Amino acid sequence: SNEKFDIELALQAINWLQNVTALKIEPTNPAKGFQDQFDFAEALKDGIALCQLMNVLSPGLITKINTKKTPFKERENVEMFLNVCEAYGLKNSDLFQVNDLYEKKNVHKVVNCLHAIAALAVKKGFIGPTMDDVQAPVSHKKRIHFAEQKLESKSSETRIQR
């Protein structure tokens, strides 16, 4: 259902995810940026960034993240993410179903879930970037620049290359 999907909240979630994981999360068409729920879902459906997120918030929660780009492995990642969200303390009502993301059925639930995780992380004492750090939606060009600066500043650390 498209009317519940809020692109500003989705962009905020993507920015936060990038800040926390140091992964670069690209829309299908980088020139156009993230325009709708389909771009958002497409960028996250392999589950890699989601699993990485949980490993930053609670190191070692997920021991093996699938990097094979097959539907089965991607869905397995999303499944693992949802399981550890529950273990991390997320309420059932804040979770989504694999198909909400994978089949792009209820993408707004994925956005809500990320916002709920961010809030819970703060409650649990996570001292990394918060959702509030990325509250103001910056234009896509500025965001790209910001992401590049961030990556440069982190290049001395090891990063997972997508």
PyRosetta script that sets phi, psi and omega in degrees:
from pyrosetta import init, pose_from_sequence

init()
pose = pose_from_sequence("SNEKFDIELALQAINWLQNVTALKIEPTNPAKGFQDQFDFAEALKDGIALCQLMNVLSPGLITKINTKKTPFKERENVEMFLNVCEAYGLKNSDLFQVNDLYEKKNVHKVVNCLHAIAALAVKKGFIGPTMDDVQAPVSHKKRIHFAEQKLESKSSETRIQR")
pose.set_psi(1, 113.8)
pose.set_omega(1, -170.9)
pose.set_phi(2, -71.8)
pose.set_psi(2, -33.3)
pose.set_omega(2, -172.6)
pose.set_phi(3, -65.6)
pose.set_psi(3, -21.6)
pose.set_omega(3, 179.3)
pose.set_phi(4, -85.9)
pose.set_psi(4, -12.9)
pose.set_omega(4, -176.2)
pose.set_phi(5, -81.6)
pose.set_psi(5, 127.0)
pose.set_omega(5, -178.3)
pose.set_phi(6, -114.9)
pose.set_psi(6, 111.1)
pose.set_omega(6, -174.7)
pose.set_phi(7, -62.0)
pose.set_psi(7, -33.8)
pose.set_omega(7, -179.9)
pose.set_phi(8, -64.6)
pose.set_psi(8, -45.6)
pose.set_omega(8, 178.6)
pose.set_phi(9, -64.7)
pose.set_psi(9, -36.4)
pose.set_omega(9, 179.3)
pose.set_phi(10, -66.4)
pose.set_psi(10, -43.7)
pose.set_omega(10, 178.9)
pose.set_phi(11, -63.3)
pose.set_psi(11, -39.4)
pose.set_omega(11, 178.8)
pose.set_phi(12, -61.6)
pose.set_psi(12, -42.8)
pose.set_omega(12, 179.6)
pose.set_phi(13, -64.4)
pose.set_psi(13, -42.0)
pose.set_omega(13, 178.6)
pose.set_phi(14, -62.9)
pose.set_psi(14, -45.4)
pose.set_omega(14, 179.4)
pose.set_phi(15, -59.6)
pose.set_psi(15, -45.3)
pose.set_omega(15, -179.3)
pose.set_phi(16, -62.1)
pose.set_psi(16, -44.5)
pose.set_omega(16, 179.0)
pose.set_phi(17, -58.1)
pose.set_psi(17, -43.0)
pose.set_omega(17, 179.1)
pose.set_phi(18, -66.8)
pose.set_psi(18, -41.7)
pose.set_omega(18, -179.7)
pose.set_phi(19, -62.5)
pose.set_psi(19, -41.0)
pose.set_omega(19, -175.5)
pose.set_phi(20, -76.3)
pose.set_psi(20, -40.5)
pose.set_omega(20, -173.1)
pose.set_phi(21, -95.5)
pose.set_psi(21, -15.5)
pose.set_omega(21, -173.3)
pose.set_phi(22, 62.6)
pose.set_psi(22, 18.7)
pose.set_omega(22, 173.9)
pose.set_phi(23, -88.4)
pose.set_psi(23, 152.0)
pose.set_omega(23, 174.4)
pose.set_phi(24, -97.2)
pose.set_psi(24, 116.6)
pose.set_omega(24, -178.1)
pose.set_phi(25, -104.7)
pose.set_psi(25, 110.0)
pose.set_omega(25, -172.3)
pose.set_phi(26, -101.5)
pose.set_psi(26, 140.9)
pose.set_omega(26, 169.3)
pose.set_phi(27, -72.0)
pose.set_psi(27, 162.5)
pose.set_omega(27, -179.8)
pose.set_phi(28, -55.5)
pose.set_psi(28, -40.8)
pose.set_omega(28, 178.1)
pose.set_phi(29, -116.7)
pose.set_psi(29, 92.4)
pose.set_omega(29, -174.4)
pose.set_phi(30, -57.6)
pose.set_psi(30, -29.8)
pose.set_omega(30, -179.9)
pose.set_phi(31, -64.8)
pose.set_psi(31, -35.7)
pose.set_omega(31, -178.3)
pose.set_phi(32, -87.7)
pose.set_psi(32, -22.9)
pose.set_omega(32, -178.4)
pose.set_phi(33, 79.0)
pose.set_psi(33, -173.1)
pose.set_omega(33, 177.6)
pose.set_phi(34, -80.1)
pose.set_psi(34, 116.5)
pose.set_omega(34, -176.8)
pose.set_phi(35, -109.2)
pose.set_psi(35, -27.3)
pose.set_omega(35, -175.2)
pose.set_phi(36, -154.6)
pose.set_psi(36, -175.1)
pose.set_omega(36, -177.4)
pose.set_phi(37, -63.0)
pose.set_psi(37, -27.9)
pose.set_omega(37, -177.4)
pose.set_phi(38, -70.9)
pose.set_psi(38, -41.6)
pose.set_omega(38, 176.1)
pose.set_phi(39, -60.5)
pose.set_psi(39, -44.8)
pose.set_omega(39, -177.9)
pose.set_phi(40, -61.1)
pose.set_psi(40, -50.5)
pose.set_omega(40, -177.7)
pose.set_phi(41, -64.6)
pose.set_psi(41, -41.7)
pose.set_omega(41, -179.0)
pose.set_phi(42, -59.9)
pose.set_psi(42, -38.9)
pose.set_omega(42, -177.0)
pose.set_phi(43, -71.2)
pose.set_psi(43, -24.3)
pose.set_omega(43, -174.5)
pose.set_phi(44, -110.3)
pose.set_psi(44, -8.0)
pose.set_omega(44, -168.3)
pose.set_phi(45, -69.1)
pose.set_psi(45, -16.5)
pose.set_omega(45, 177.0)
pose.set_phi(46, -75.1)
pose.set_psi(46, -9.6)
pose.set_omega(46, 174.5)
pose.set_phi(47, 76.0)
pose.set_psi(47, -5.3)
pose.set_omega(47, -174.9)
pose.set_phi(48, -65.2)
pose.set_psi(48, -50.1)
pose.set_omega(48, -179.0)
pose.set_phi(49, -63.2)
pose.set_psi(49, -37.3)
pose.set_omega(49, -179.7)
pose.set_phi(50, -63.8)
pose.set_psi(50, -43.8)
pose.set_omega(50, 179.2)
pose.set_phi(51, -67.1)
pose.set_psi(51, -41.3)
pose.set_omega(51, 177.6)
pose.set_phi(52, -58.3)
pose.set_psi(52, -42.3)
pose.set_omega(52, 179.7)
pose.set_phi(53, -54.7)
pose.set_psi(53, -50.4)
pose.set_omega(53, -176.7)
pose.set_phi(54, -65.8)
pose.set_psi(54, -31.3)
pose.set_omega(54, 177.5)
pose.set_phi(55, -71.4)
pose.set_psi(55, -27.1)
pose.set_omega(55, 175.0)
pose.set_phi(56, -74.1)
pose.set_psi(56, -43.7)
pose.set_omega(56, -177.2)
pose.set_phi(57, -69.9)
pose.set_psi(57, -34.0)
pose.set_omega(57, -179.0)
pose.set_phi(58, -144.2)
pose.set_psi(58, 84.6)
pose.set_omega(58, -171.3)
pose.set_phi(59, -50.6)
pose.set_psi(59, 133.7)
pose.set_omega(59, 176.8)
pose.set_phi(60, 83.7)
pose.set_psi(60, 4.5)
pose.set_omega(60, 178.7)
pose.set_phi(61, -60.3)
pose.set_psi(61, -41.6)
pose.set_omega(61, -179.2)
pose.set_phi(62, -116.5)
pose.set_psi(62, 116.5)
pose.set_omega(62, -173.7)
pose.set_phi(63, -84.2)
pose.set_psi(63, -31.8)
pose.set_omega(63, -178.5)
pose.set_phi(64, -134.3)
pose.set_psi(64, 115.9)
pose.set_omega(64, 177.1)
pose.set_phi(65, -99.5)
pose.set_psi(65, 127.2)
pose.set_omega(65, 179.5)
pose.set_phi(66, -71.4)
pose.set_psi(66, 129.7)
pose.set_omega(66, 176.7)
pose.set_phi(67, -106.6)
pose.set_psi(67, -6.7)
pose.set_omega(67, 176.1)
pose.set_phi(68, -67.2)
pose.set_psi(68, 133.1)
pose.set_omega(68, -177.9)
pose.set_phi(69, -89.2)
pose.set_psi(69, 57.6)
pose.set_omega(69, 174.8)
pose.set_phi(70, -111.6)
pose.set_psi(70, 146.7)
pose.set_omega(70, -178.4)
pose.set_phi(71, -51.0)
pose.set_psi(71, -41.3)
pose.set_omega(71, -178.1)
pose.set_phi(72, -61.6)
pose.set_psi(72, -47.9)
pose.set_omega(72, -177.3)
pose.set_phi(73, -68.1)
pose.set_psi(73, -37.7)
pose.set_omega(73, 179.7)
pose.set_phi(74, -65.1)
pose.set_psi(74, -45.0)
pose.set_omega(74, 179.2)
pose.set_phi(75, -63.9)
pose.set_psi(75, -36.4)
pose.set_omega(75, 178.7)
pose.set_phi(76, -61.9)
pose.set_psi(76, -41.0)
pose.set_omega(76, 176.7)
pose.set_phi(77, -59.5)
pose.set_psi(77, -47.0)
pose.set_omega(77, -177.7)
pose.set_phi(78, -63.8)
pose.set_psi(78, -40.2)
pose.set_omega(78, 177.0)
pose.set_phi(79, -59.3)
pose.set_psi(79, -46.7)
pose.set_omega(79, 179.2)
pose.set_phi(80, -61.5)
pose.set_psi(80, -43.3)
pose.set_omega(80, 178.8)
pose.set_phi(81, -56.6)
pose.set_psi(81, -47.9)
pose.set_omega(81, -177.9)
pose.set_phi(82, -64.4)
pose.set_psi(82, -38.6)
pose.set_omega(82, 178.3)
pose.set_phi(83, -63.7)
pose.set_psi(83, -43.9)
pose.set_omega(83, -177.8)
pose.set_phi(84, -74.7)
pose.set_psi(84, -25.4)
pose.set_omega(84, 174.4)
pose.set_phi(85, -58.7)
pose.set_psi(85, -42.3)
pose.set_omega(85, 179.6)
pose.set_phi(86, -65.3)
pose.set_psi(86, -44.7)
pose.set_omega(86, 178.8)
pose.set_phi(87, -62.7)
pose.set_psi(87, -32.7)
pose.set_omega(87, -178.9)
pose.set_phi(88, -72.1)
pose.set_psi(88, -20.7)
pose.set_omega(88, 175.7)
pose.set_phi(89, 116.5)
pose.set_psi(89, 11.4)
pose.set_omega(89, 179.3)
pose.set_phi(90, -72.6)
pose.set_psi(90, 140.8)
pose.set_omega(90, 178.6)
pose.set_phi(91, -71.1)
pose.set_psi(91, 149.1)
pose.set_omega(91, 179.1)
pose.set_phi(92, -55.6)
pose.set_psi(92, -36.0)
pose.set_omega(92, -177.8)
pose.set_phi(93, -69.3)
pose.set_psi(93, -15.9)
pose.set_omega(93, 178.9)
pose.set_phi(94, -91.9)
pose.set_psi(94, -6.4)
pose.set_omega(94, -179.0)
pose.set_phi(95, -87.2)
pose.set_psi(95, 169.0)
pose.set_omega(95, 175.2)
pose.set_phi(96, -129.0)
pose.set_psi(96, 171.6)
pose.set_omega(96, 175.9)
pose.set_phi(97, -92.6)
pose.set_psi(97, 152.7)
pose.set_omega(97, -179.9)
pose.set_phi(98, -50.6)
pose.set_psi(98, -43.5)
pose.set_omega(98, -177.0)
pose.set_phi(99, -69.8)
pose.set_psi(99, -21.7)
pose.set_omega(99, 175.5)
pose.set_phi(100, -57.8)
pose.set_psi(100, -37.4)
pose.set_omega(100, 178.8)
pose.set_phi(101, -91.3)
pose.set_psi(101, -52.4)
pose.set_omega(101, -170.2)
pose.set_phi(102, -65.7)
pose.set_psi(102, -41.0)
pose.set_omega(102, 178.8)
pose.set_phi(103, -96.7)
pose.set_psi(103, 7.3)
pose.set_omega(103, 179.6)
pose.set_phi(104, 55.9)
pose.set_psi(104, 39.8)
pose.set_omega(104, -176.5)
pose.set_phi(105, -79.7)
pose.set_psi(105, -52.4)
pose.set_omega(105, -179.4)
pose.set_phi(106, -132.4)
pose.set_psi(106, 70.7)
pose.set_omega(106, -172.0)
pose.set_phi(107, -64.4)
pose.set_psi(107, -29.2)
pose.set_omega(107, 179.5)
pose.set_phi(108, -59.6)
pose.set_psi(108, -29.0)
pose.set_omega(108, 179.1)
pose.set_phi(109, -67.3)
pose.set_psi(109, -31.5)
pose.set_omega(109, 178.1)
pose.set_phi(110, -69.1)
pose.set_psi(110, -42.5)
pose.set_omega(110, 177.8)
pose.set_phi(111, -60.3)
pose.set_psi(111, -48.2)
pose.set_omega(111, 179.9)
pose.set_phi(112, -59.5)
pose.set_psi(112, -40.3)
pose.set_omega(112, -179.5)
pose.set_phi(113, -61.0)
pose.set_psi(113, -44.9)
pose.set_omega(113, -179.7)
pose.set_phi(114, -64.0)
pose.set_psi(114, -39.5)
pose.set_omega(114, 177.7)
pose.set_phi(115, -65.7)
pose.set_psi(115, -37.8)
pose.set_omega(115, 178.9)
pose.set_phi(116, -66.6)
pose.set_psi(116, -39.8)
pose.set_omega(116, 178.3)
pose.set_phi(117, -63.1)
pose.set_psi(117, -43.7)
pose.set_omega(117, -178.7)
pose.set_phi(118, -59.6)
pose.set_psi(118, -43.5)
pose.set_omega(118, -179.5)
pose.set_phi(119, -66.1)
pose.set_psi(119, -42.2)
pose.set_omega(119, -179.8)
pose.set_phi(120, -65.7)
pose.set_psi(120, -38.7)
pose.set_omega(120, -179.8)
pose.set_phi(121, -59.0)
pose.set_psi(121, -43.2)
pose.set_omega(121, 179.1)
pose.set_phi(122, -62.1)
pose.set_psi(122, -45.8)
pose.set_omega(122, 178.1)
pose.set_phi(123, -56.9)
pose.set_psi(123, -36.8)
pose.set_omega(123, -177.2)
pose.set_phi(124, -85.0)
pose.set_psi(124, 5.7)
pose.set_omega(124, 174.3)
pose.set_phi(125, 90.1)
pose.set_psi(125, 14.6)
pose.set_omega(125, 176.8)
pose.set_phi(126, -64.5)
pose.set_psi(126, 128.5)
pose.set_omega(126, -175.1)
pose.set_phi(127, -104.1)
pose.set_psi(127, 8.3)
pose.set_omega(127, 177.8)
pose.set_phi(128, -77.6)
pose.set_psi(128, -165.5)
pose.set_omega(128, -179.7)
pose.set_phi(129, -58.6)
pose.set_psi(129, 141.9)
pose.set_omega(129, 176.1)
pose.set_phi(130, -107.1)
pose.set_psi(130, 168.8)
pose.set_omega(130, 175.8)
pose.set_phi(131, -60.0)
pose.set_psi(131, -34.2)
pose.set_omega(131, -178.0)
pose.set_phi(132, -65.3)
pose.set_psi(132, -29.0)
pose.set_omega(132, 177.8)
pose.set_phi(133, -61.6)
pose.set_psi(133, -24.2)
pose.set_omega(133, -175.7)
pose.set_phi(134, -117.6)
pose.set_psi(134, 19.7)
pose.set_omega(134, -175.0)
pose.set_phi(135, -53.5)
pose.set_psi(135, -51.8)
pose.set_omega(135, -175.2)
pose.set_phi(136, -72.3)
pose.set_psi(136, 117.1)
pose.set_omega(136, 178.7)
pose.set_phi(137, -68.1)
pose.set_psi(137, 120.5)
pose.set_omega(137, -179.7)
pose.set_phi(138, -94.6)
pose.set_psi(138, 152.1)
pose.set_omega(138, 179.2)
pose.set_phi(139, -60.8)
pose.set_psi(139, 155.5)
pose.set_omega(139, -173.8)
pose.set_phi(140, -57.1)
pose.set_psi(140, -43.4)
pose.set_omega(140, -178.2)
pose.set_phi(141, -60.4)
pose.set_psi(141, -46.4)
pose.set_omega(141, 179.0)
pose.set_phi(142, -62.1)
pose.set_psi(142, -38.9)
pose.set_omega(142, -178.8)
pose.set_phi(143, -63.6)
pose.set_psi(143, -43.5)
pose.set_omega(143, 179.1)
pose.set_phi(144, -58.5)
pose.set_psi(144, -45.8)
pose.set_omega(144, -179.1)
pose.set_phi(145, -60.2)
pose.set_psi(145, -45.2)
pose.set_omega(145, -179.9)
pose.set_phi(146, -61.1)
pose.set_psi(146, -44.5)
pose.set_omega(146, -179.6)
pose.set_phi(147, -62.6)
pose.set_psi(147, -40.1)
pose.set_omega(147, 179.7)
pose.set_phi(148, -65.8)
pose.set_psi(148, -43.0)
pose.set_omega(148, 177.9)
pose.set_phi(149, -58.8)
pose.set_psi(149, -45.0)
pose.set_omega(149, -179.8)
pose.set_phi(150, -59.2)
pose.set_psi(150, -44.1)
pose.set_omega(150, -178.2)
pose.set_phi(151, -64.9)
pose.set_psi(151, -41.3)
pose.set_omega(151, 178.3)
pose.set_phi(152, -60.1)
pose.set_psi(152, -43.3)
pose.set_omega(152, -177.3)
pose.set_phi(153, -68.8)
pose.set_psi(153, -19.6)
pose.set_omega(153, -179.4)
pose.set_phi(154, -101.3)
pose.set_psi(154, -1.9)
pose.set_omega(154, -171.2)
pose.set_phi(155, -64.1)
pose.set_psi(155, -19.1)
pose.set_omega(155, 177.0)
pose.set_phi(156, -72.9)
pose.set_psi(156, -27.9)
pose.set_omega(156, 175.1)
pose.set_phi(157, -83.1)
pose.set_psi(157, 164.6)
pose.set_omega(157, 177.4)
pose.set_phi(158, -85.4)
pose.set_psi(158, 140.7)
pose.set_omega(158, 179.8)
pose.set_phi(159, -125.0)
pose.set_psi(159, 153.2)
pose.set_omega(159, 174.0)
pose.set_phi(160, -81.9)
pose.set_psi(160, 125.7)
pose.set_omega(160, 179.1)
pose.set_phi(161, -89.6)
pose.set_psi(161, 133.2)
pose.set_omega(161, 178.2)
pose.set_phi(162, -81.1)
pose.dump_pdb("model.pdb")
